[in-house]
Amino acid sequence: MTLFPGAKQVLLTACAGIIVSLAAFGYLRQSENEAARDALQTEAFNLQREIRQNMTAHLFATELLAREWEQNQPSLEQSWQRDAELITLYYQSVQGLAWLSPTLQIQRFFPPSRQPQLLGTVFKDSDLVERLQMSSGNRHAMVGSAGNLGRLSSDVAMFARIENDDKQGFLGLIISMQDLLNNVIRGNISEGFQLSLNHQGKTLYQFAGDMSLRESWTETRQLQILGNSWQLNIWLTSNKLAQLRGGVSIAILLAGLLITAMLTFVIFILAQSRYKAQQLADANIELYTEIDERERIEKQMAYLAEHDALTNLINRNALMRILNEQLKNTELSANSAILFIDLDRFKEVNDALGHTVGDELLRRVARRISKLAPKNSRLARSGGDEFLLAILKPDNRQQVIDLTQQLLKALDSHFFVDDYELFISASIGIAFANDADFNAEYLIRNADTALYQAKDNGRNTYHLYNKAVHRDLAKKLELVKQLRYAVENESLVVYYQPKVELLSHRIVGLEALVRWVQEDGTVIGPDQFIPIAEDTGLIIPLSEFVLKEACNQLHHWHKAGFEDLTMAINISGKQLHLPHLVDDIMSTVHGAQVPADKIELELTEQVFIENIQSHTNFMHAVRDNGMSLAIDDFGVGYSSLSYLKNFPVTSLKIDRSFINDLPDNEDDAVIVQTIINLARNLNIQLVAEGIETSEQVDFLMSRECGVGQGYLFSRPLPAEKITELLENYHGLIPIQIA
């Protein structure tokens, strides 16, 4: 049999191409599978660790509570009423607390309405019974099945023995393993992973929707939980596996086979041609390839001149050209508008997760905006995290406003990038063509100005351009200039507002408050210039000025015979980033010759918890130097109980918003009572802000809140007025309180 010319070369090329393609595919697929296995093992390890940590936390809570009960003076009844509800609220998987007598009789159970029939019975049906009976001298919590105290067979109990003269017995937490696992797994499992928990062949918990890969892609871990051996099975969904693999191996295989087929075909054609025809064909191929490459490069250069390489959107230059053409017809373009869109907190994503994740997030933002953009619009990327959406010839202005609200809502929803669930928002500036004299450059500039105002209004919002914005910006710039001059020349004034002991009307301290009185007598409120000082960094020299003035004034009042007066001084969040803040404060305090224990530094709740580690060091340094530490505006921020417990706070200032409607507003009354109880139990002093009526004083005094501030007693006054008040009335407030 005679083969066609070149058959040997064709067969060798085909076989070699197929072998290489299959080998590359096999190698890459193995690498992809190993990466997927690594991700699966990592997820299984993380979940295993979280489950163990949660159980350890409950065990520690049991021991801690037991030791606190054993060491504290309150009776069993008082301790039970104080802590039972708090524990069940703080630990969501704790379904109840139990108190057993030394003979294991169930004497108390919380909540009492859940299983009232258990009271008076004996704890049984648990492997803990024998251990509790033999636990004399055991200081550690004991763990086992909940027995007749549980609702499900999977429930567990943690008991700690209390050996106190007044408290003899066992304190126990009844924990729902179903609730605990549900909270842990749903809060920590990554998208695309599914799992089940088995015990003795039974499925106790399952979080799954796609079971197709369970047999072939399951990672099994043994969990030794509280003496029980549980089996954790975790596997991937089909989409997650495809995402982890990435499809590179399939692409390589297809590309290899395609290249092999093309090479085989070319070799076959070349083998059938004569030598001269082959030379001519080769010359033509080279010529056409060069022409195509030149055309491709020219098209690519023209494309890149007006497009963004990352998102494939048009760029600012292309949008300017389009707008200049569209705005020539002023009658049809009267309502044409530009939306200047800027992503909020995008820099945080880049800094935390890297530019690769940031770039992908920008692509997804562009796609989401494009889906909402109407047909008569053009979307461009201006640069960075900024987008320009031109609405060409809309029906009316309301259509533009409605679209803006839809965009804000769409961008305030989560984005999934790789394994990250990201949340961002956007600020949008809107400008219309007829407000910019139908000039494209002015139109974009006006939208940018409106965007600045939107960000200044709190972000995640929009703002319509109007000519008053330019006037406001000019006024703000002038205000910044004047404030800088006032700070540099120390022409600001420190006022003082008394803190009054409600029972005796005696002034026990003062709060230093900065005021800006211009040369013409105009008073600019702190709500106007303090935010500007924060933004421009002027807050630091301004705060240093207030500290120096307040300390020097306190020294004069001490010399005048009012040695018991204290001074409260506000600290800005910007100051907390200074490396030697405490040393600088102490230098000022010592320079003014006032005792450190008469100085109280005030932080707002929001500033209090930002950068908690460095702020913690600052707080302890403040207390180590003898100064007091107060939380201002308490109740309107985070009001975390943990920082009250762990940080050296000496005073809370109840925010005026809770005082205004007292005593008539029941909600405010309950909140204030709760804060007072909390402060009293933690041995923290209280100051009520914003007192304006004698009825508020009566309410606070009846609740044992002894110190207050407010216009009922005195507005903030200059130092000389405070001096007159102290000297003329011997430190008392001259009002009659009912």
HELIX and SHEET records of a PDB file:
HELIX    1   1 ALA A    7  GLN A   71  1                                  65    
HELIX    2   2 LEU A   76  TYR A   90  1                                  15    
HELIX    3   3 PRO A  116  LEU A  118  5                                   3    
HELIX    4   4 LEU A  128  GLN A  133  1                                   6    
HELIX    5   5 GLY A  147  LEU A  149  5                                   3    
HELIX    6   6 MET A  177  ASN A  188  1                                  12    
HELIX    7   7 SER A  238  ARG A  245  1                                   8    
HELIX    8   8 VAL A  248  GLN A  272  1                                  25    
HELIX    9   9 TYR A  275  ALA A  305  1                                  31    
HELIX   10  10 ARG A  316  GLN A  326  1                                  11    
HELIX   11  11 PHE A  346  LEU A  353  1                                   8    
HELIX   12  12 HIS A  355  LEU A  372  1                                  18    
HELIX   13  13 ARG A  397  LEU A  411  1                                  15    
HELIX   14  14 ALA A  433  ASP A  435  5                                   3    
HELIX   15  15 ALA A  440  ASP A  456  1                                  17    
HELIX   16  16 LYS A  467  GLU A  488  1                                  22    
HELIX   17  17 PRO A  526  THR A  536  1                                  11    
HELIX   18  18 ILE A  539  LYS A  559  1                                  21    
HELIX   19  19 GLN A  575  HIS A  577  5                                   3    
HELIX   20  20 LEU A  581  GLY A  591  1                                  11    
HELIX   21  21 ALA A  596  LYS A  598  5                                   3    
HELIX   22  22 GLU A  605  ILE A  609  1                                   5    
HELIX   23  23 ILE A  612  ASP A  624  1                                  13    
HELIX   24  24 LEU A  641  ASN A  646  1                                   6    
HELIX   25  25 ARG A  656  ILE A  659  1                                   4    
HELIX   26  26 GLU A  666  ASN A  681  1                                  16    
HELIX   27  27 SER A  694  SER A  702  1                                   9    
HELIX   28  28 ALA A  719  TYR A  729  1                                  11    
SHEET    1   A 5 ILE A 106  PHE A 110  0                                        
SHEET    2   A 5 VAL A  94  LEU A 100 -1                                        
SHEET    3   A 5 GLN A 168  ILE A 175 -1                                        
SHEET    4   A 5 VAL A 156  GLU A 163 -1                                        
SHEET    5   A 5 MET A 142  SER A 145 -1                                        
SHEET    1   B 4 LYS A 202  PHE A 207  0                                        
SHEET    2   B 4 PHE A 193  HIS A 199 -1                                        
SHEET    3   B 4 ASN A 228  LEU A 236 -1                                        
SHEET    4   B 4 THR A 218  ILE A 225 -1                                        
SHEET    1   C 6 ILE A 314  ASN A 315  0                                        
SHEET    2   C 6 SER A 377  GLY A 383  1                                        
SHEET    3   C 6 GLU A 386  ILE A 391 -1                                        
SHEET    4   C 6 ALA A 337  ASP A 344 -1                                        
SHEET    5   C 6 SER A 425  PHE A 432 -1                                        
SHEET    6   C 6 TYR A 462  LEU A 464  1                                        
SHEET    1   D 2 PHE A 415  VAL A 417  0                                        
SHEET    2   D 2 TYR A 420  LEU A 422 -1                                        
SHEET    1   E 4 VAL A 523  ILE A 524  0                                        
SHEET    2   E 4 ILE A 507  VAL A 517 -1                                        
SHEET    3   E 4 VAL A 493  GLU A 501 -1                                        
SHEET    4   E 4 VAL A 707  GLY A 708 -1                                        
SHEET    1   F 7 VAL A 523  ILE A 524  0                                        
SHEET    2   F 7 ILE A 507  VAL A 517 -1                                        
SHEET    3   F 7 THR A 566  ASN A 570  1                                        
SHEET    4   F 7 ILE A 599  THR A 604  1                                        
SHEET    5   F 7 SER A 628  PHE A 634  1                                        
SHEET    6   F 7 SER A 651  ILE A 654  1                                        
SHEET    7   F 7 GLN A 685  ALA A 688  1                                        
END                                                                             
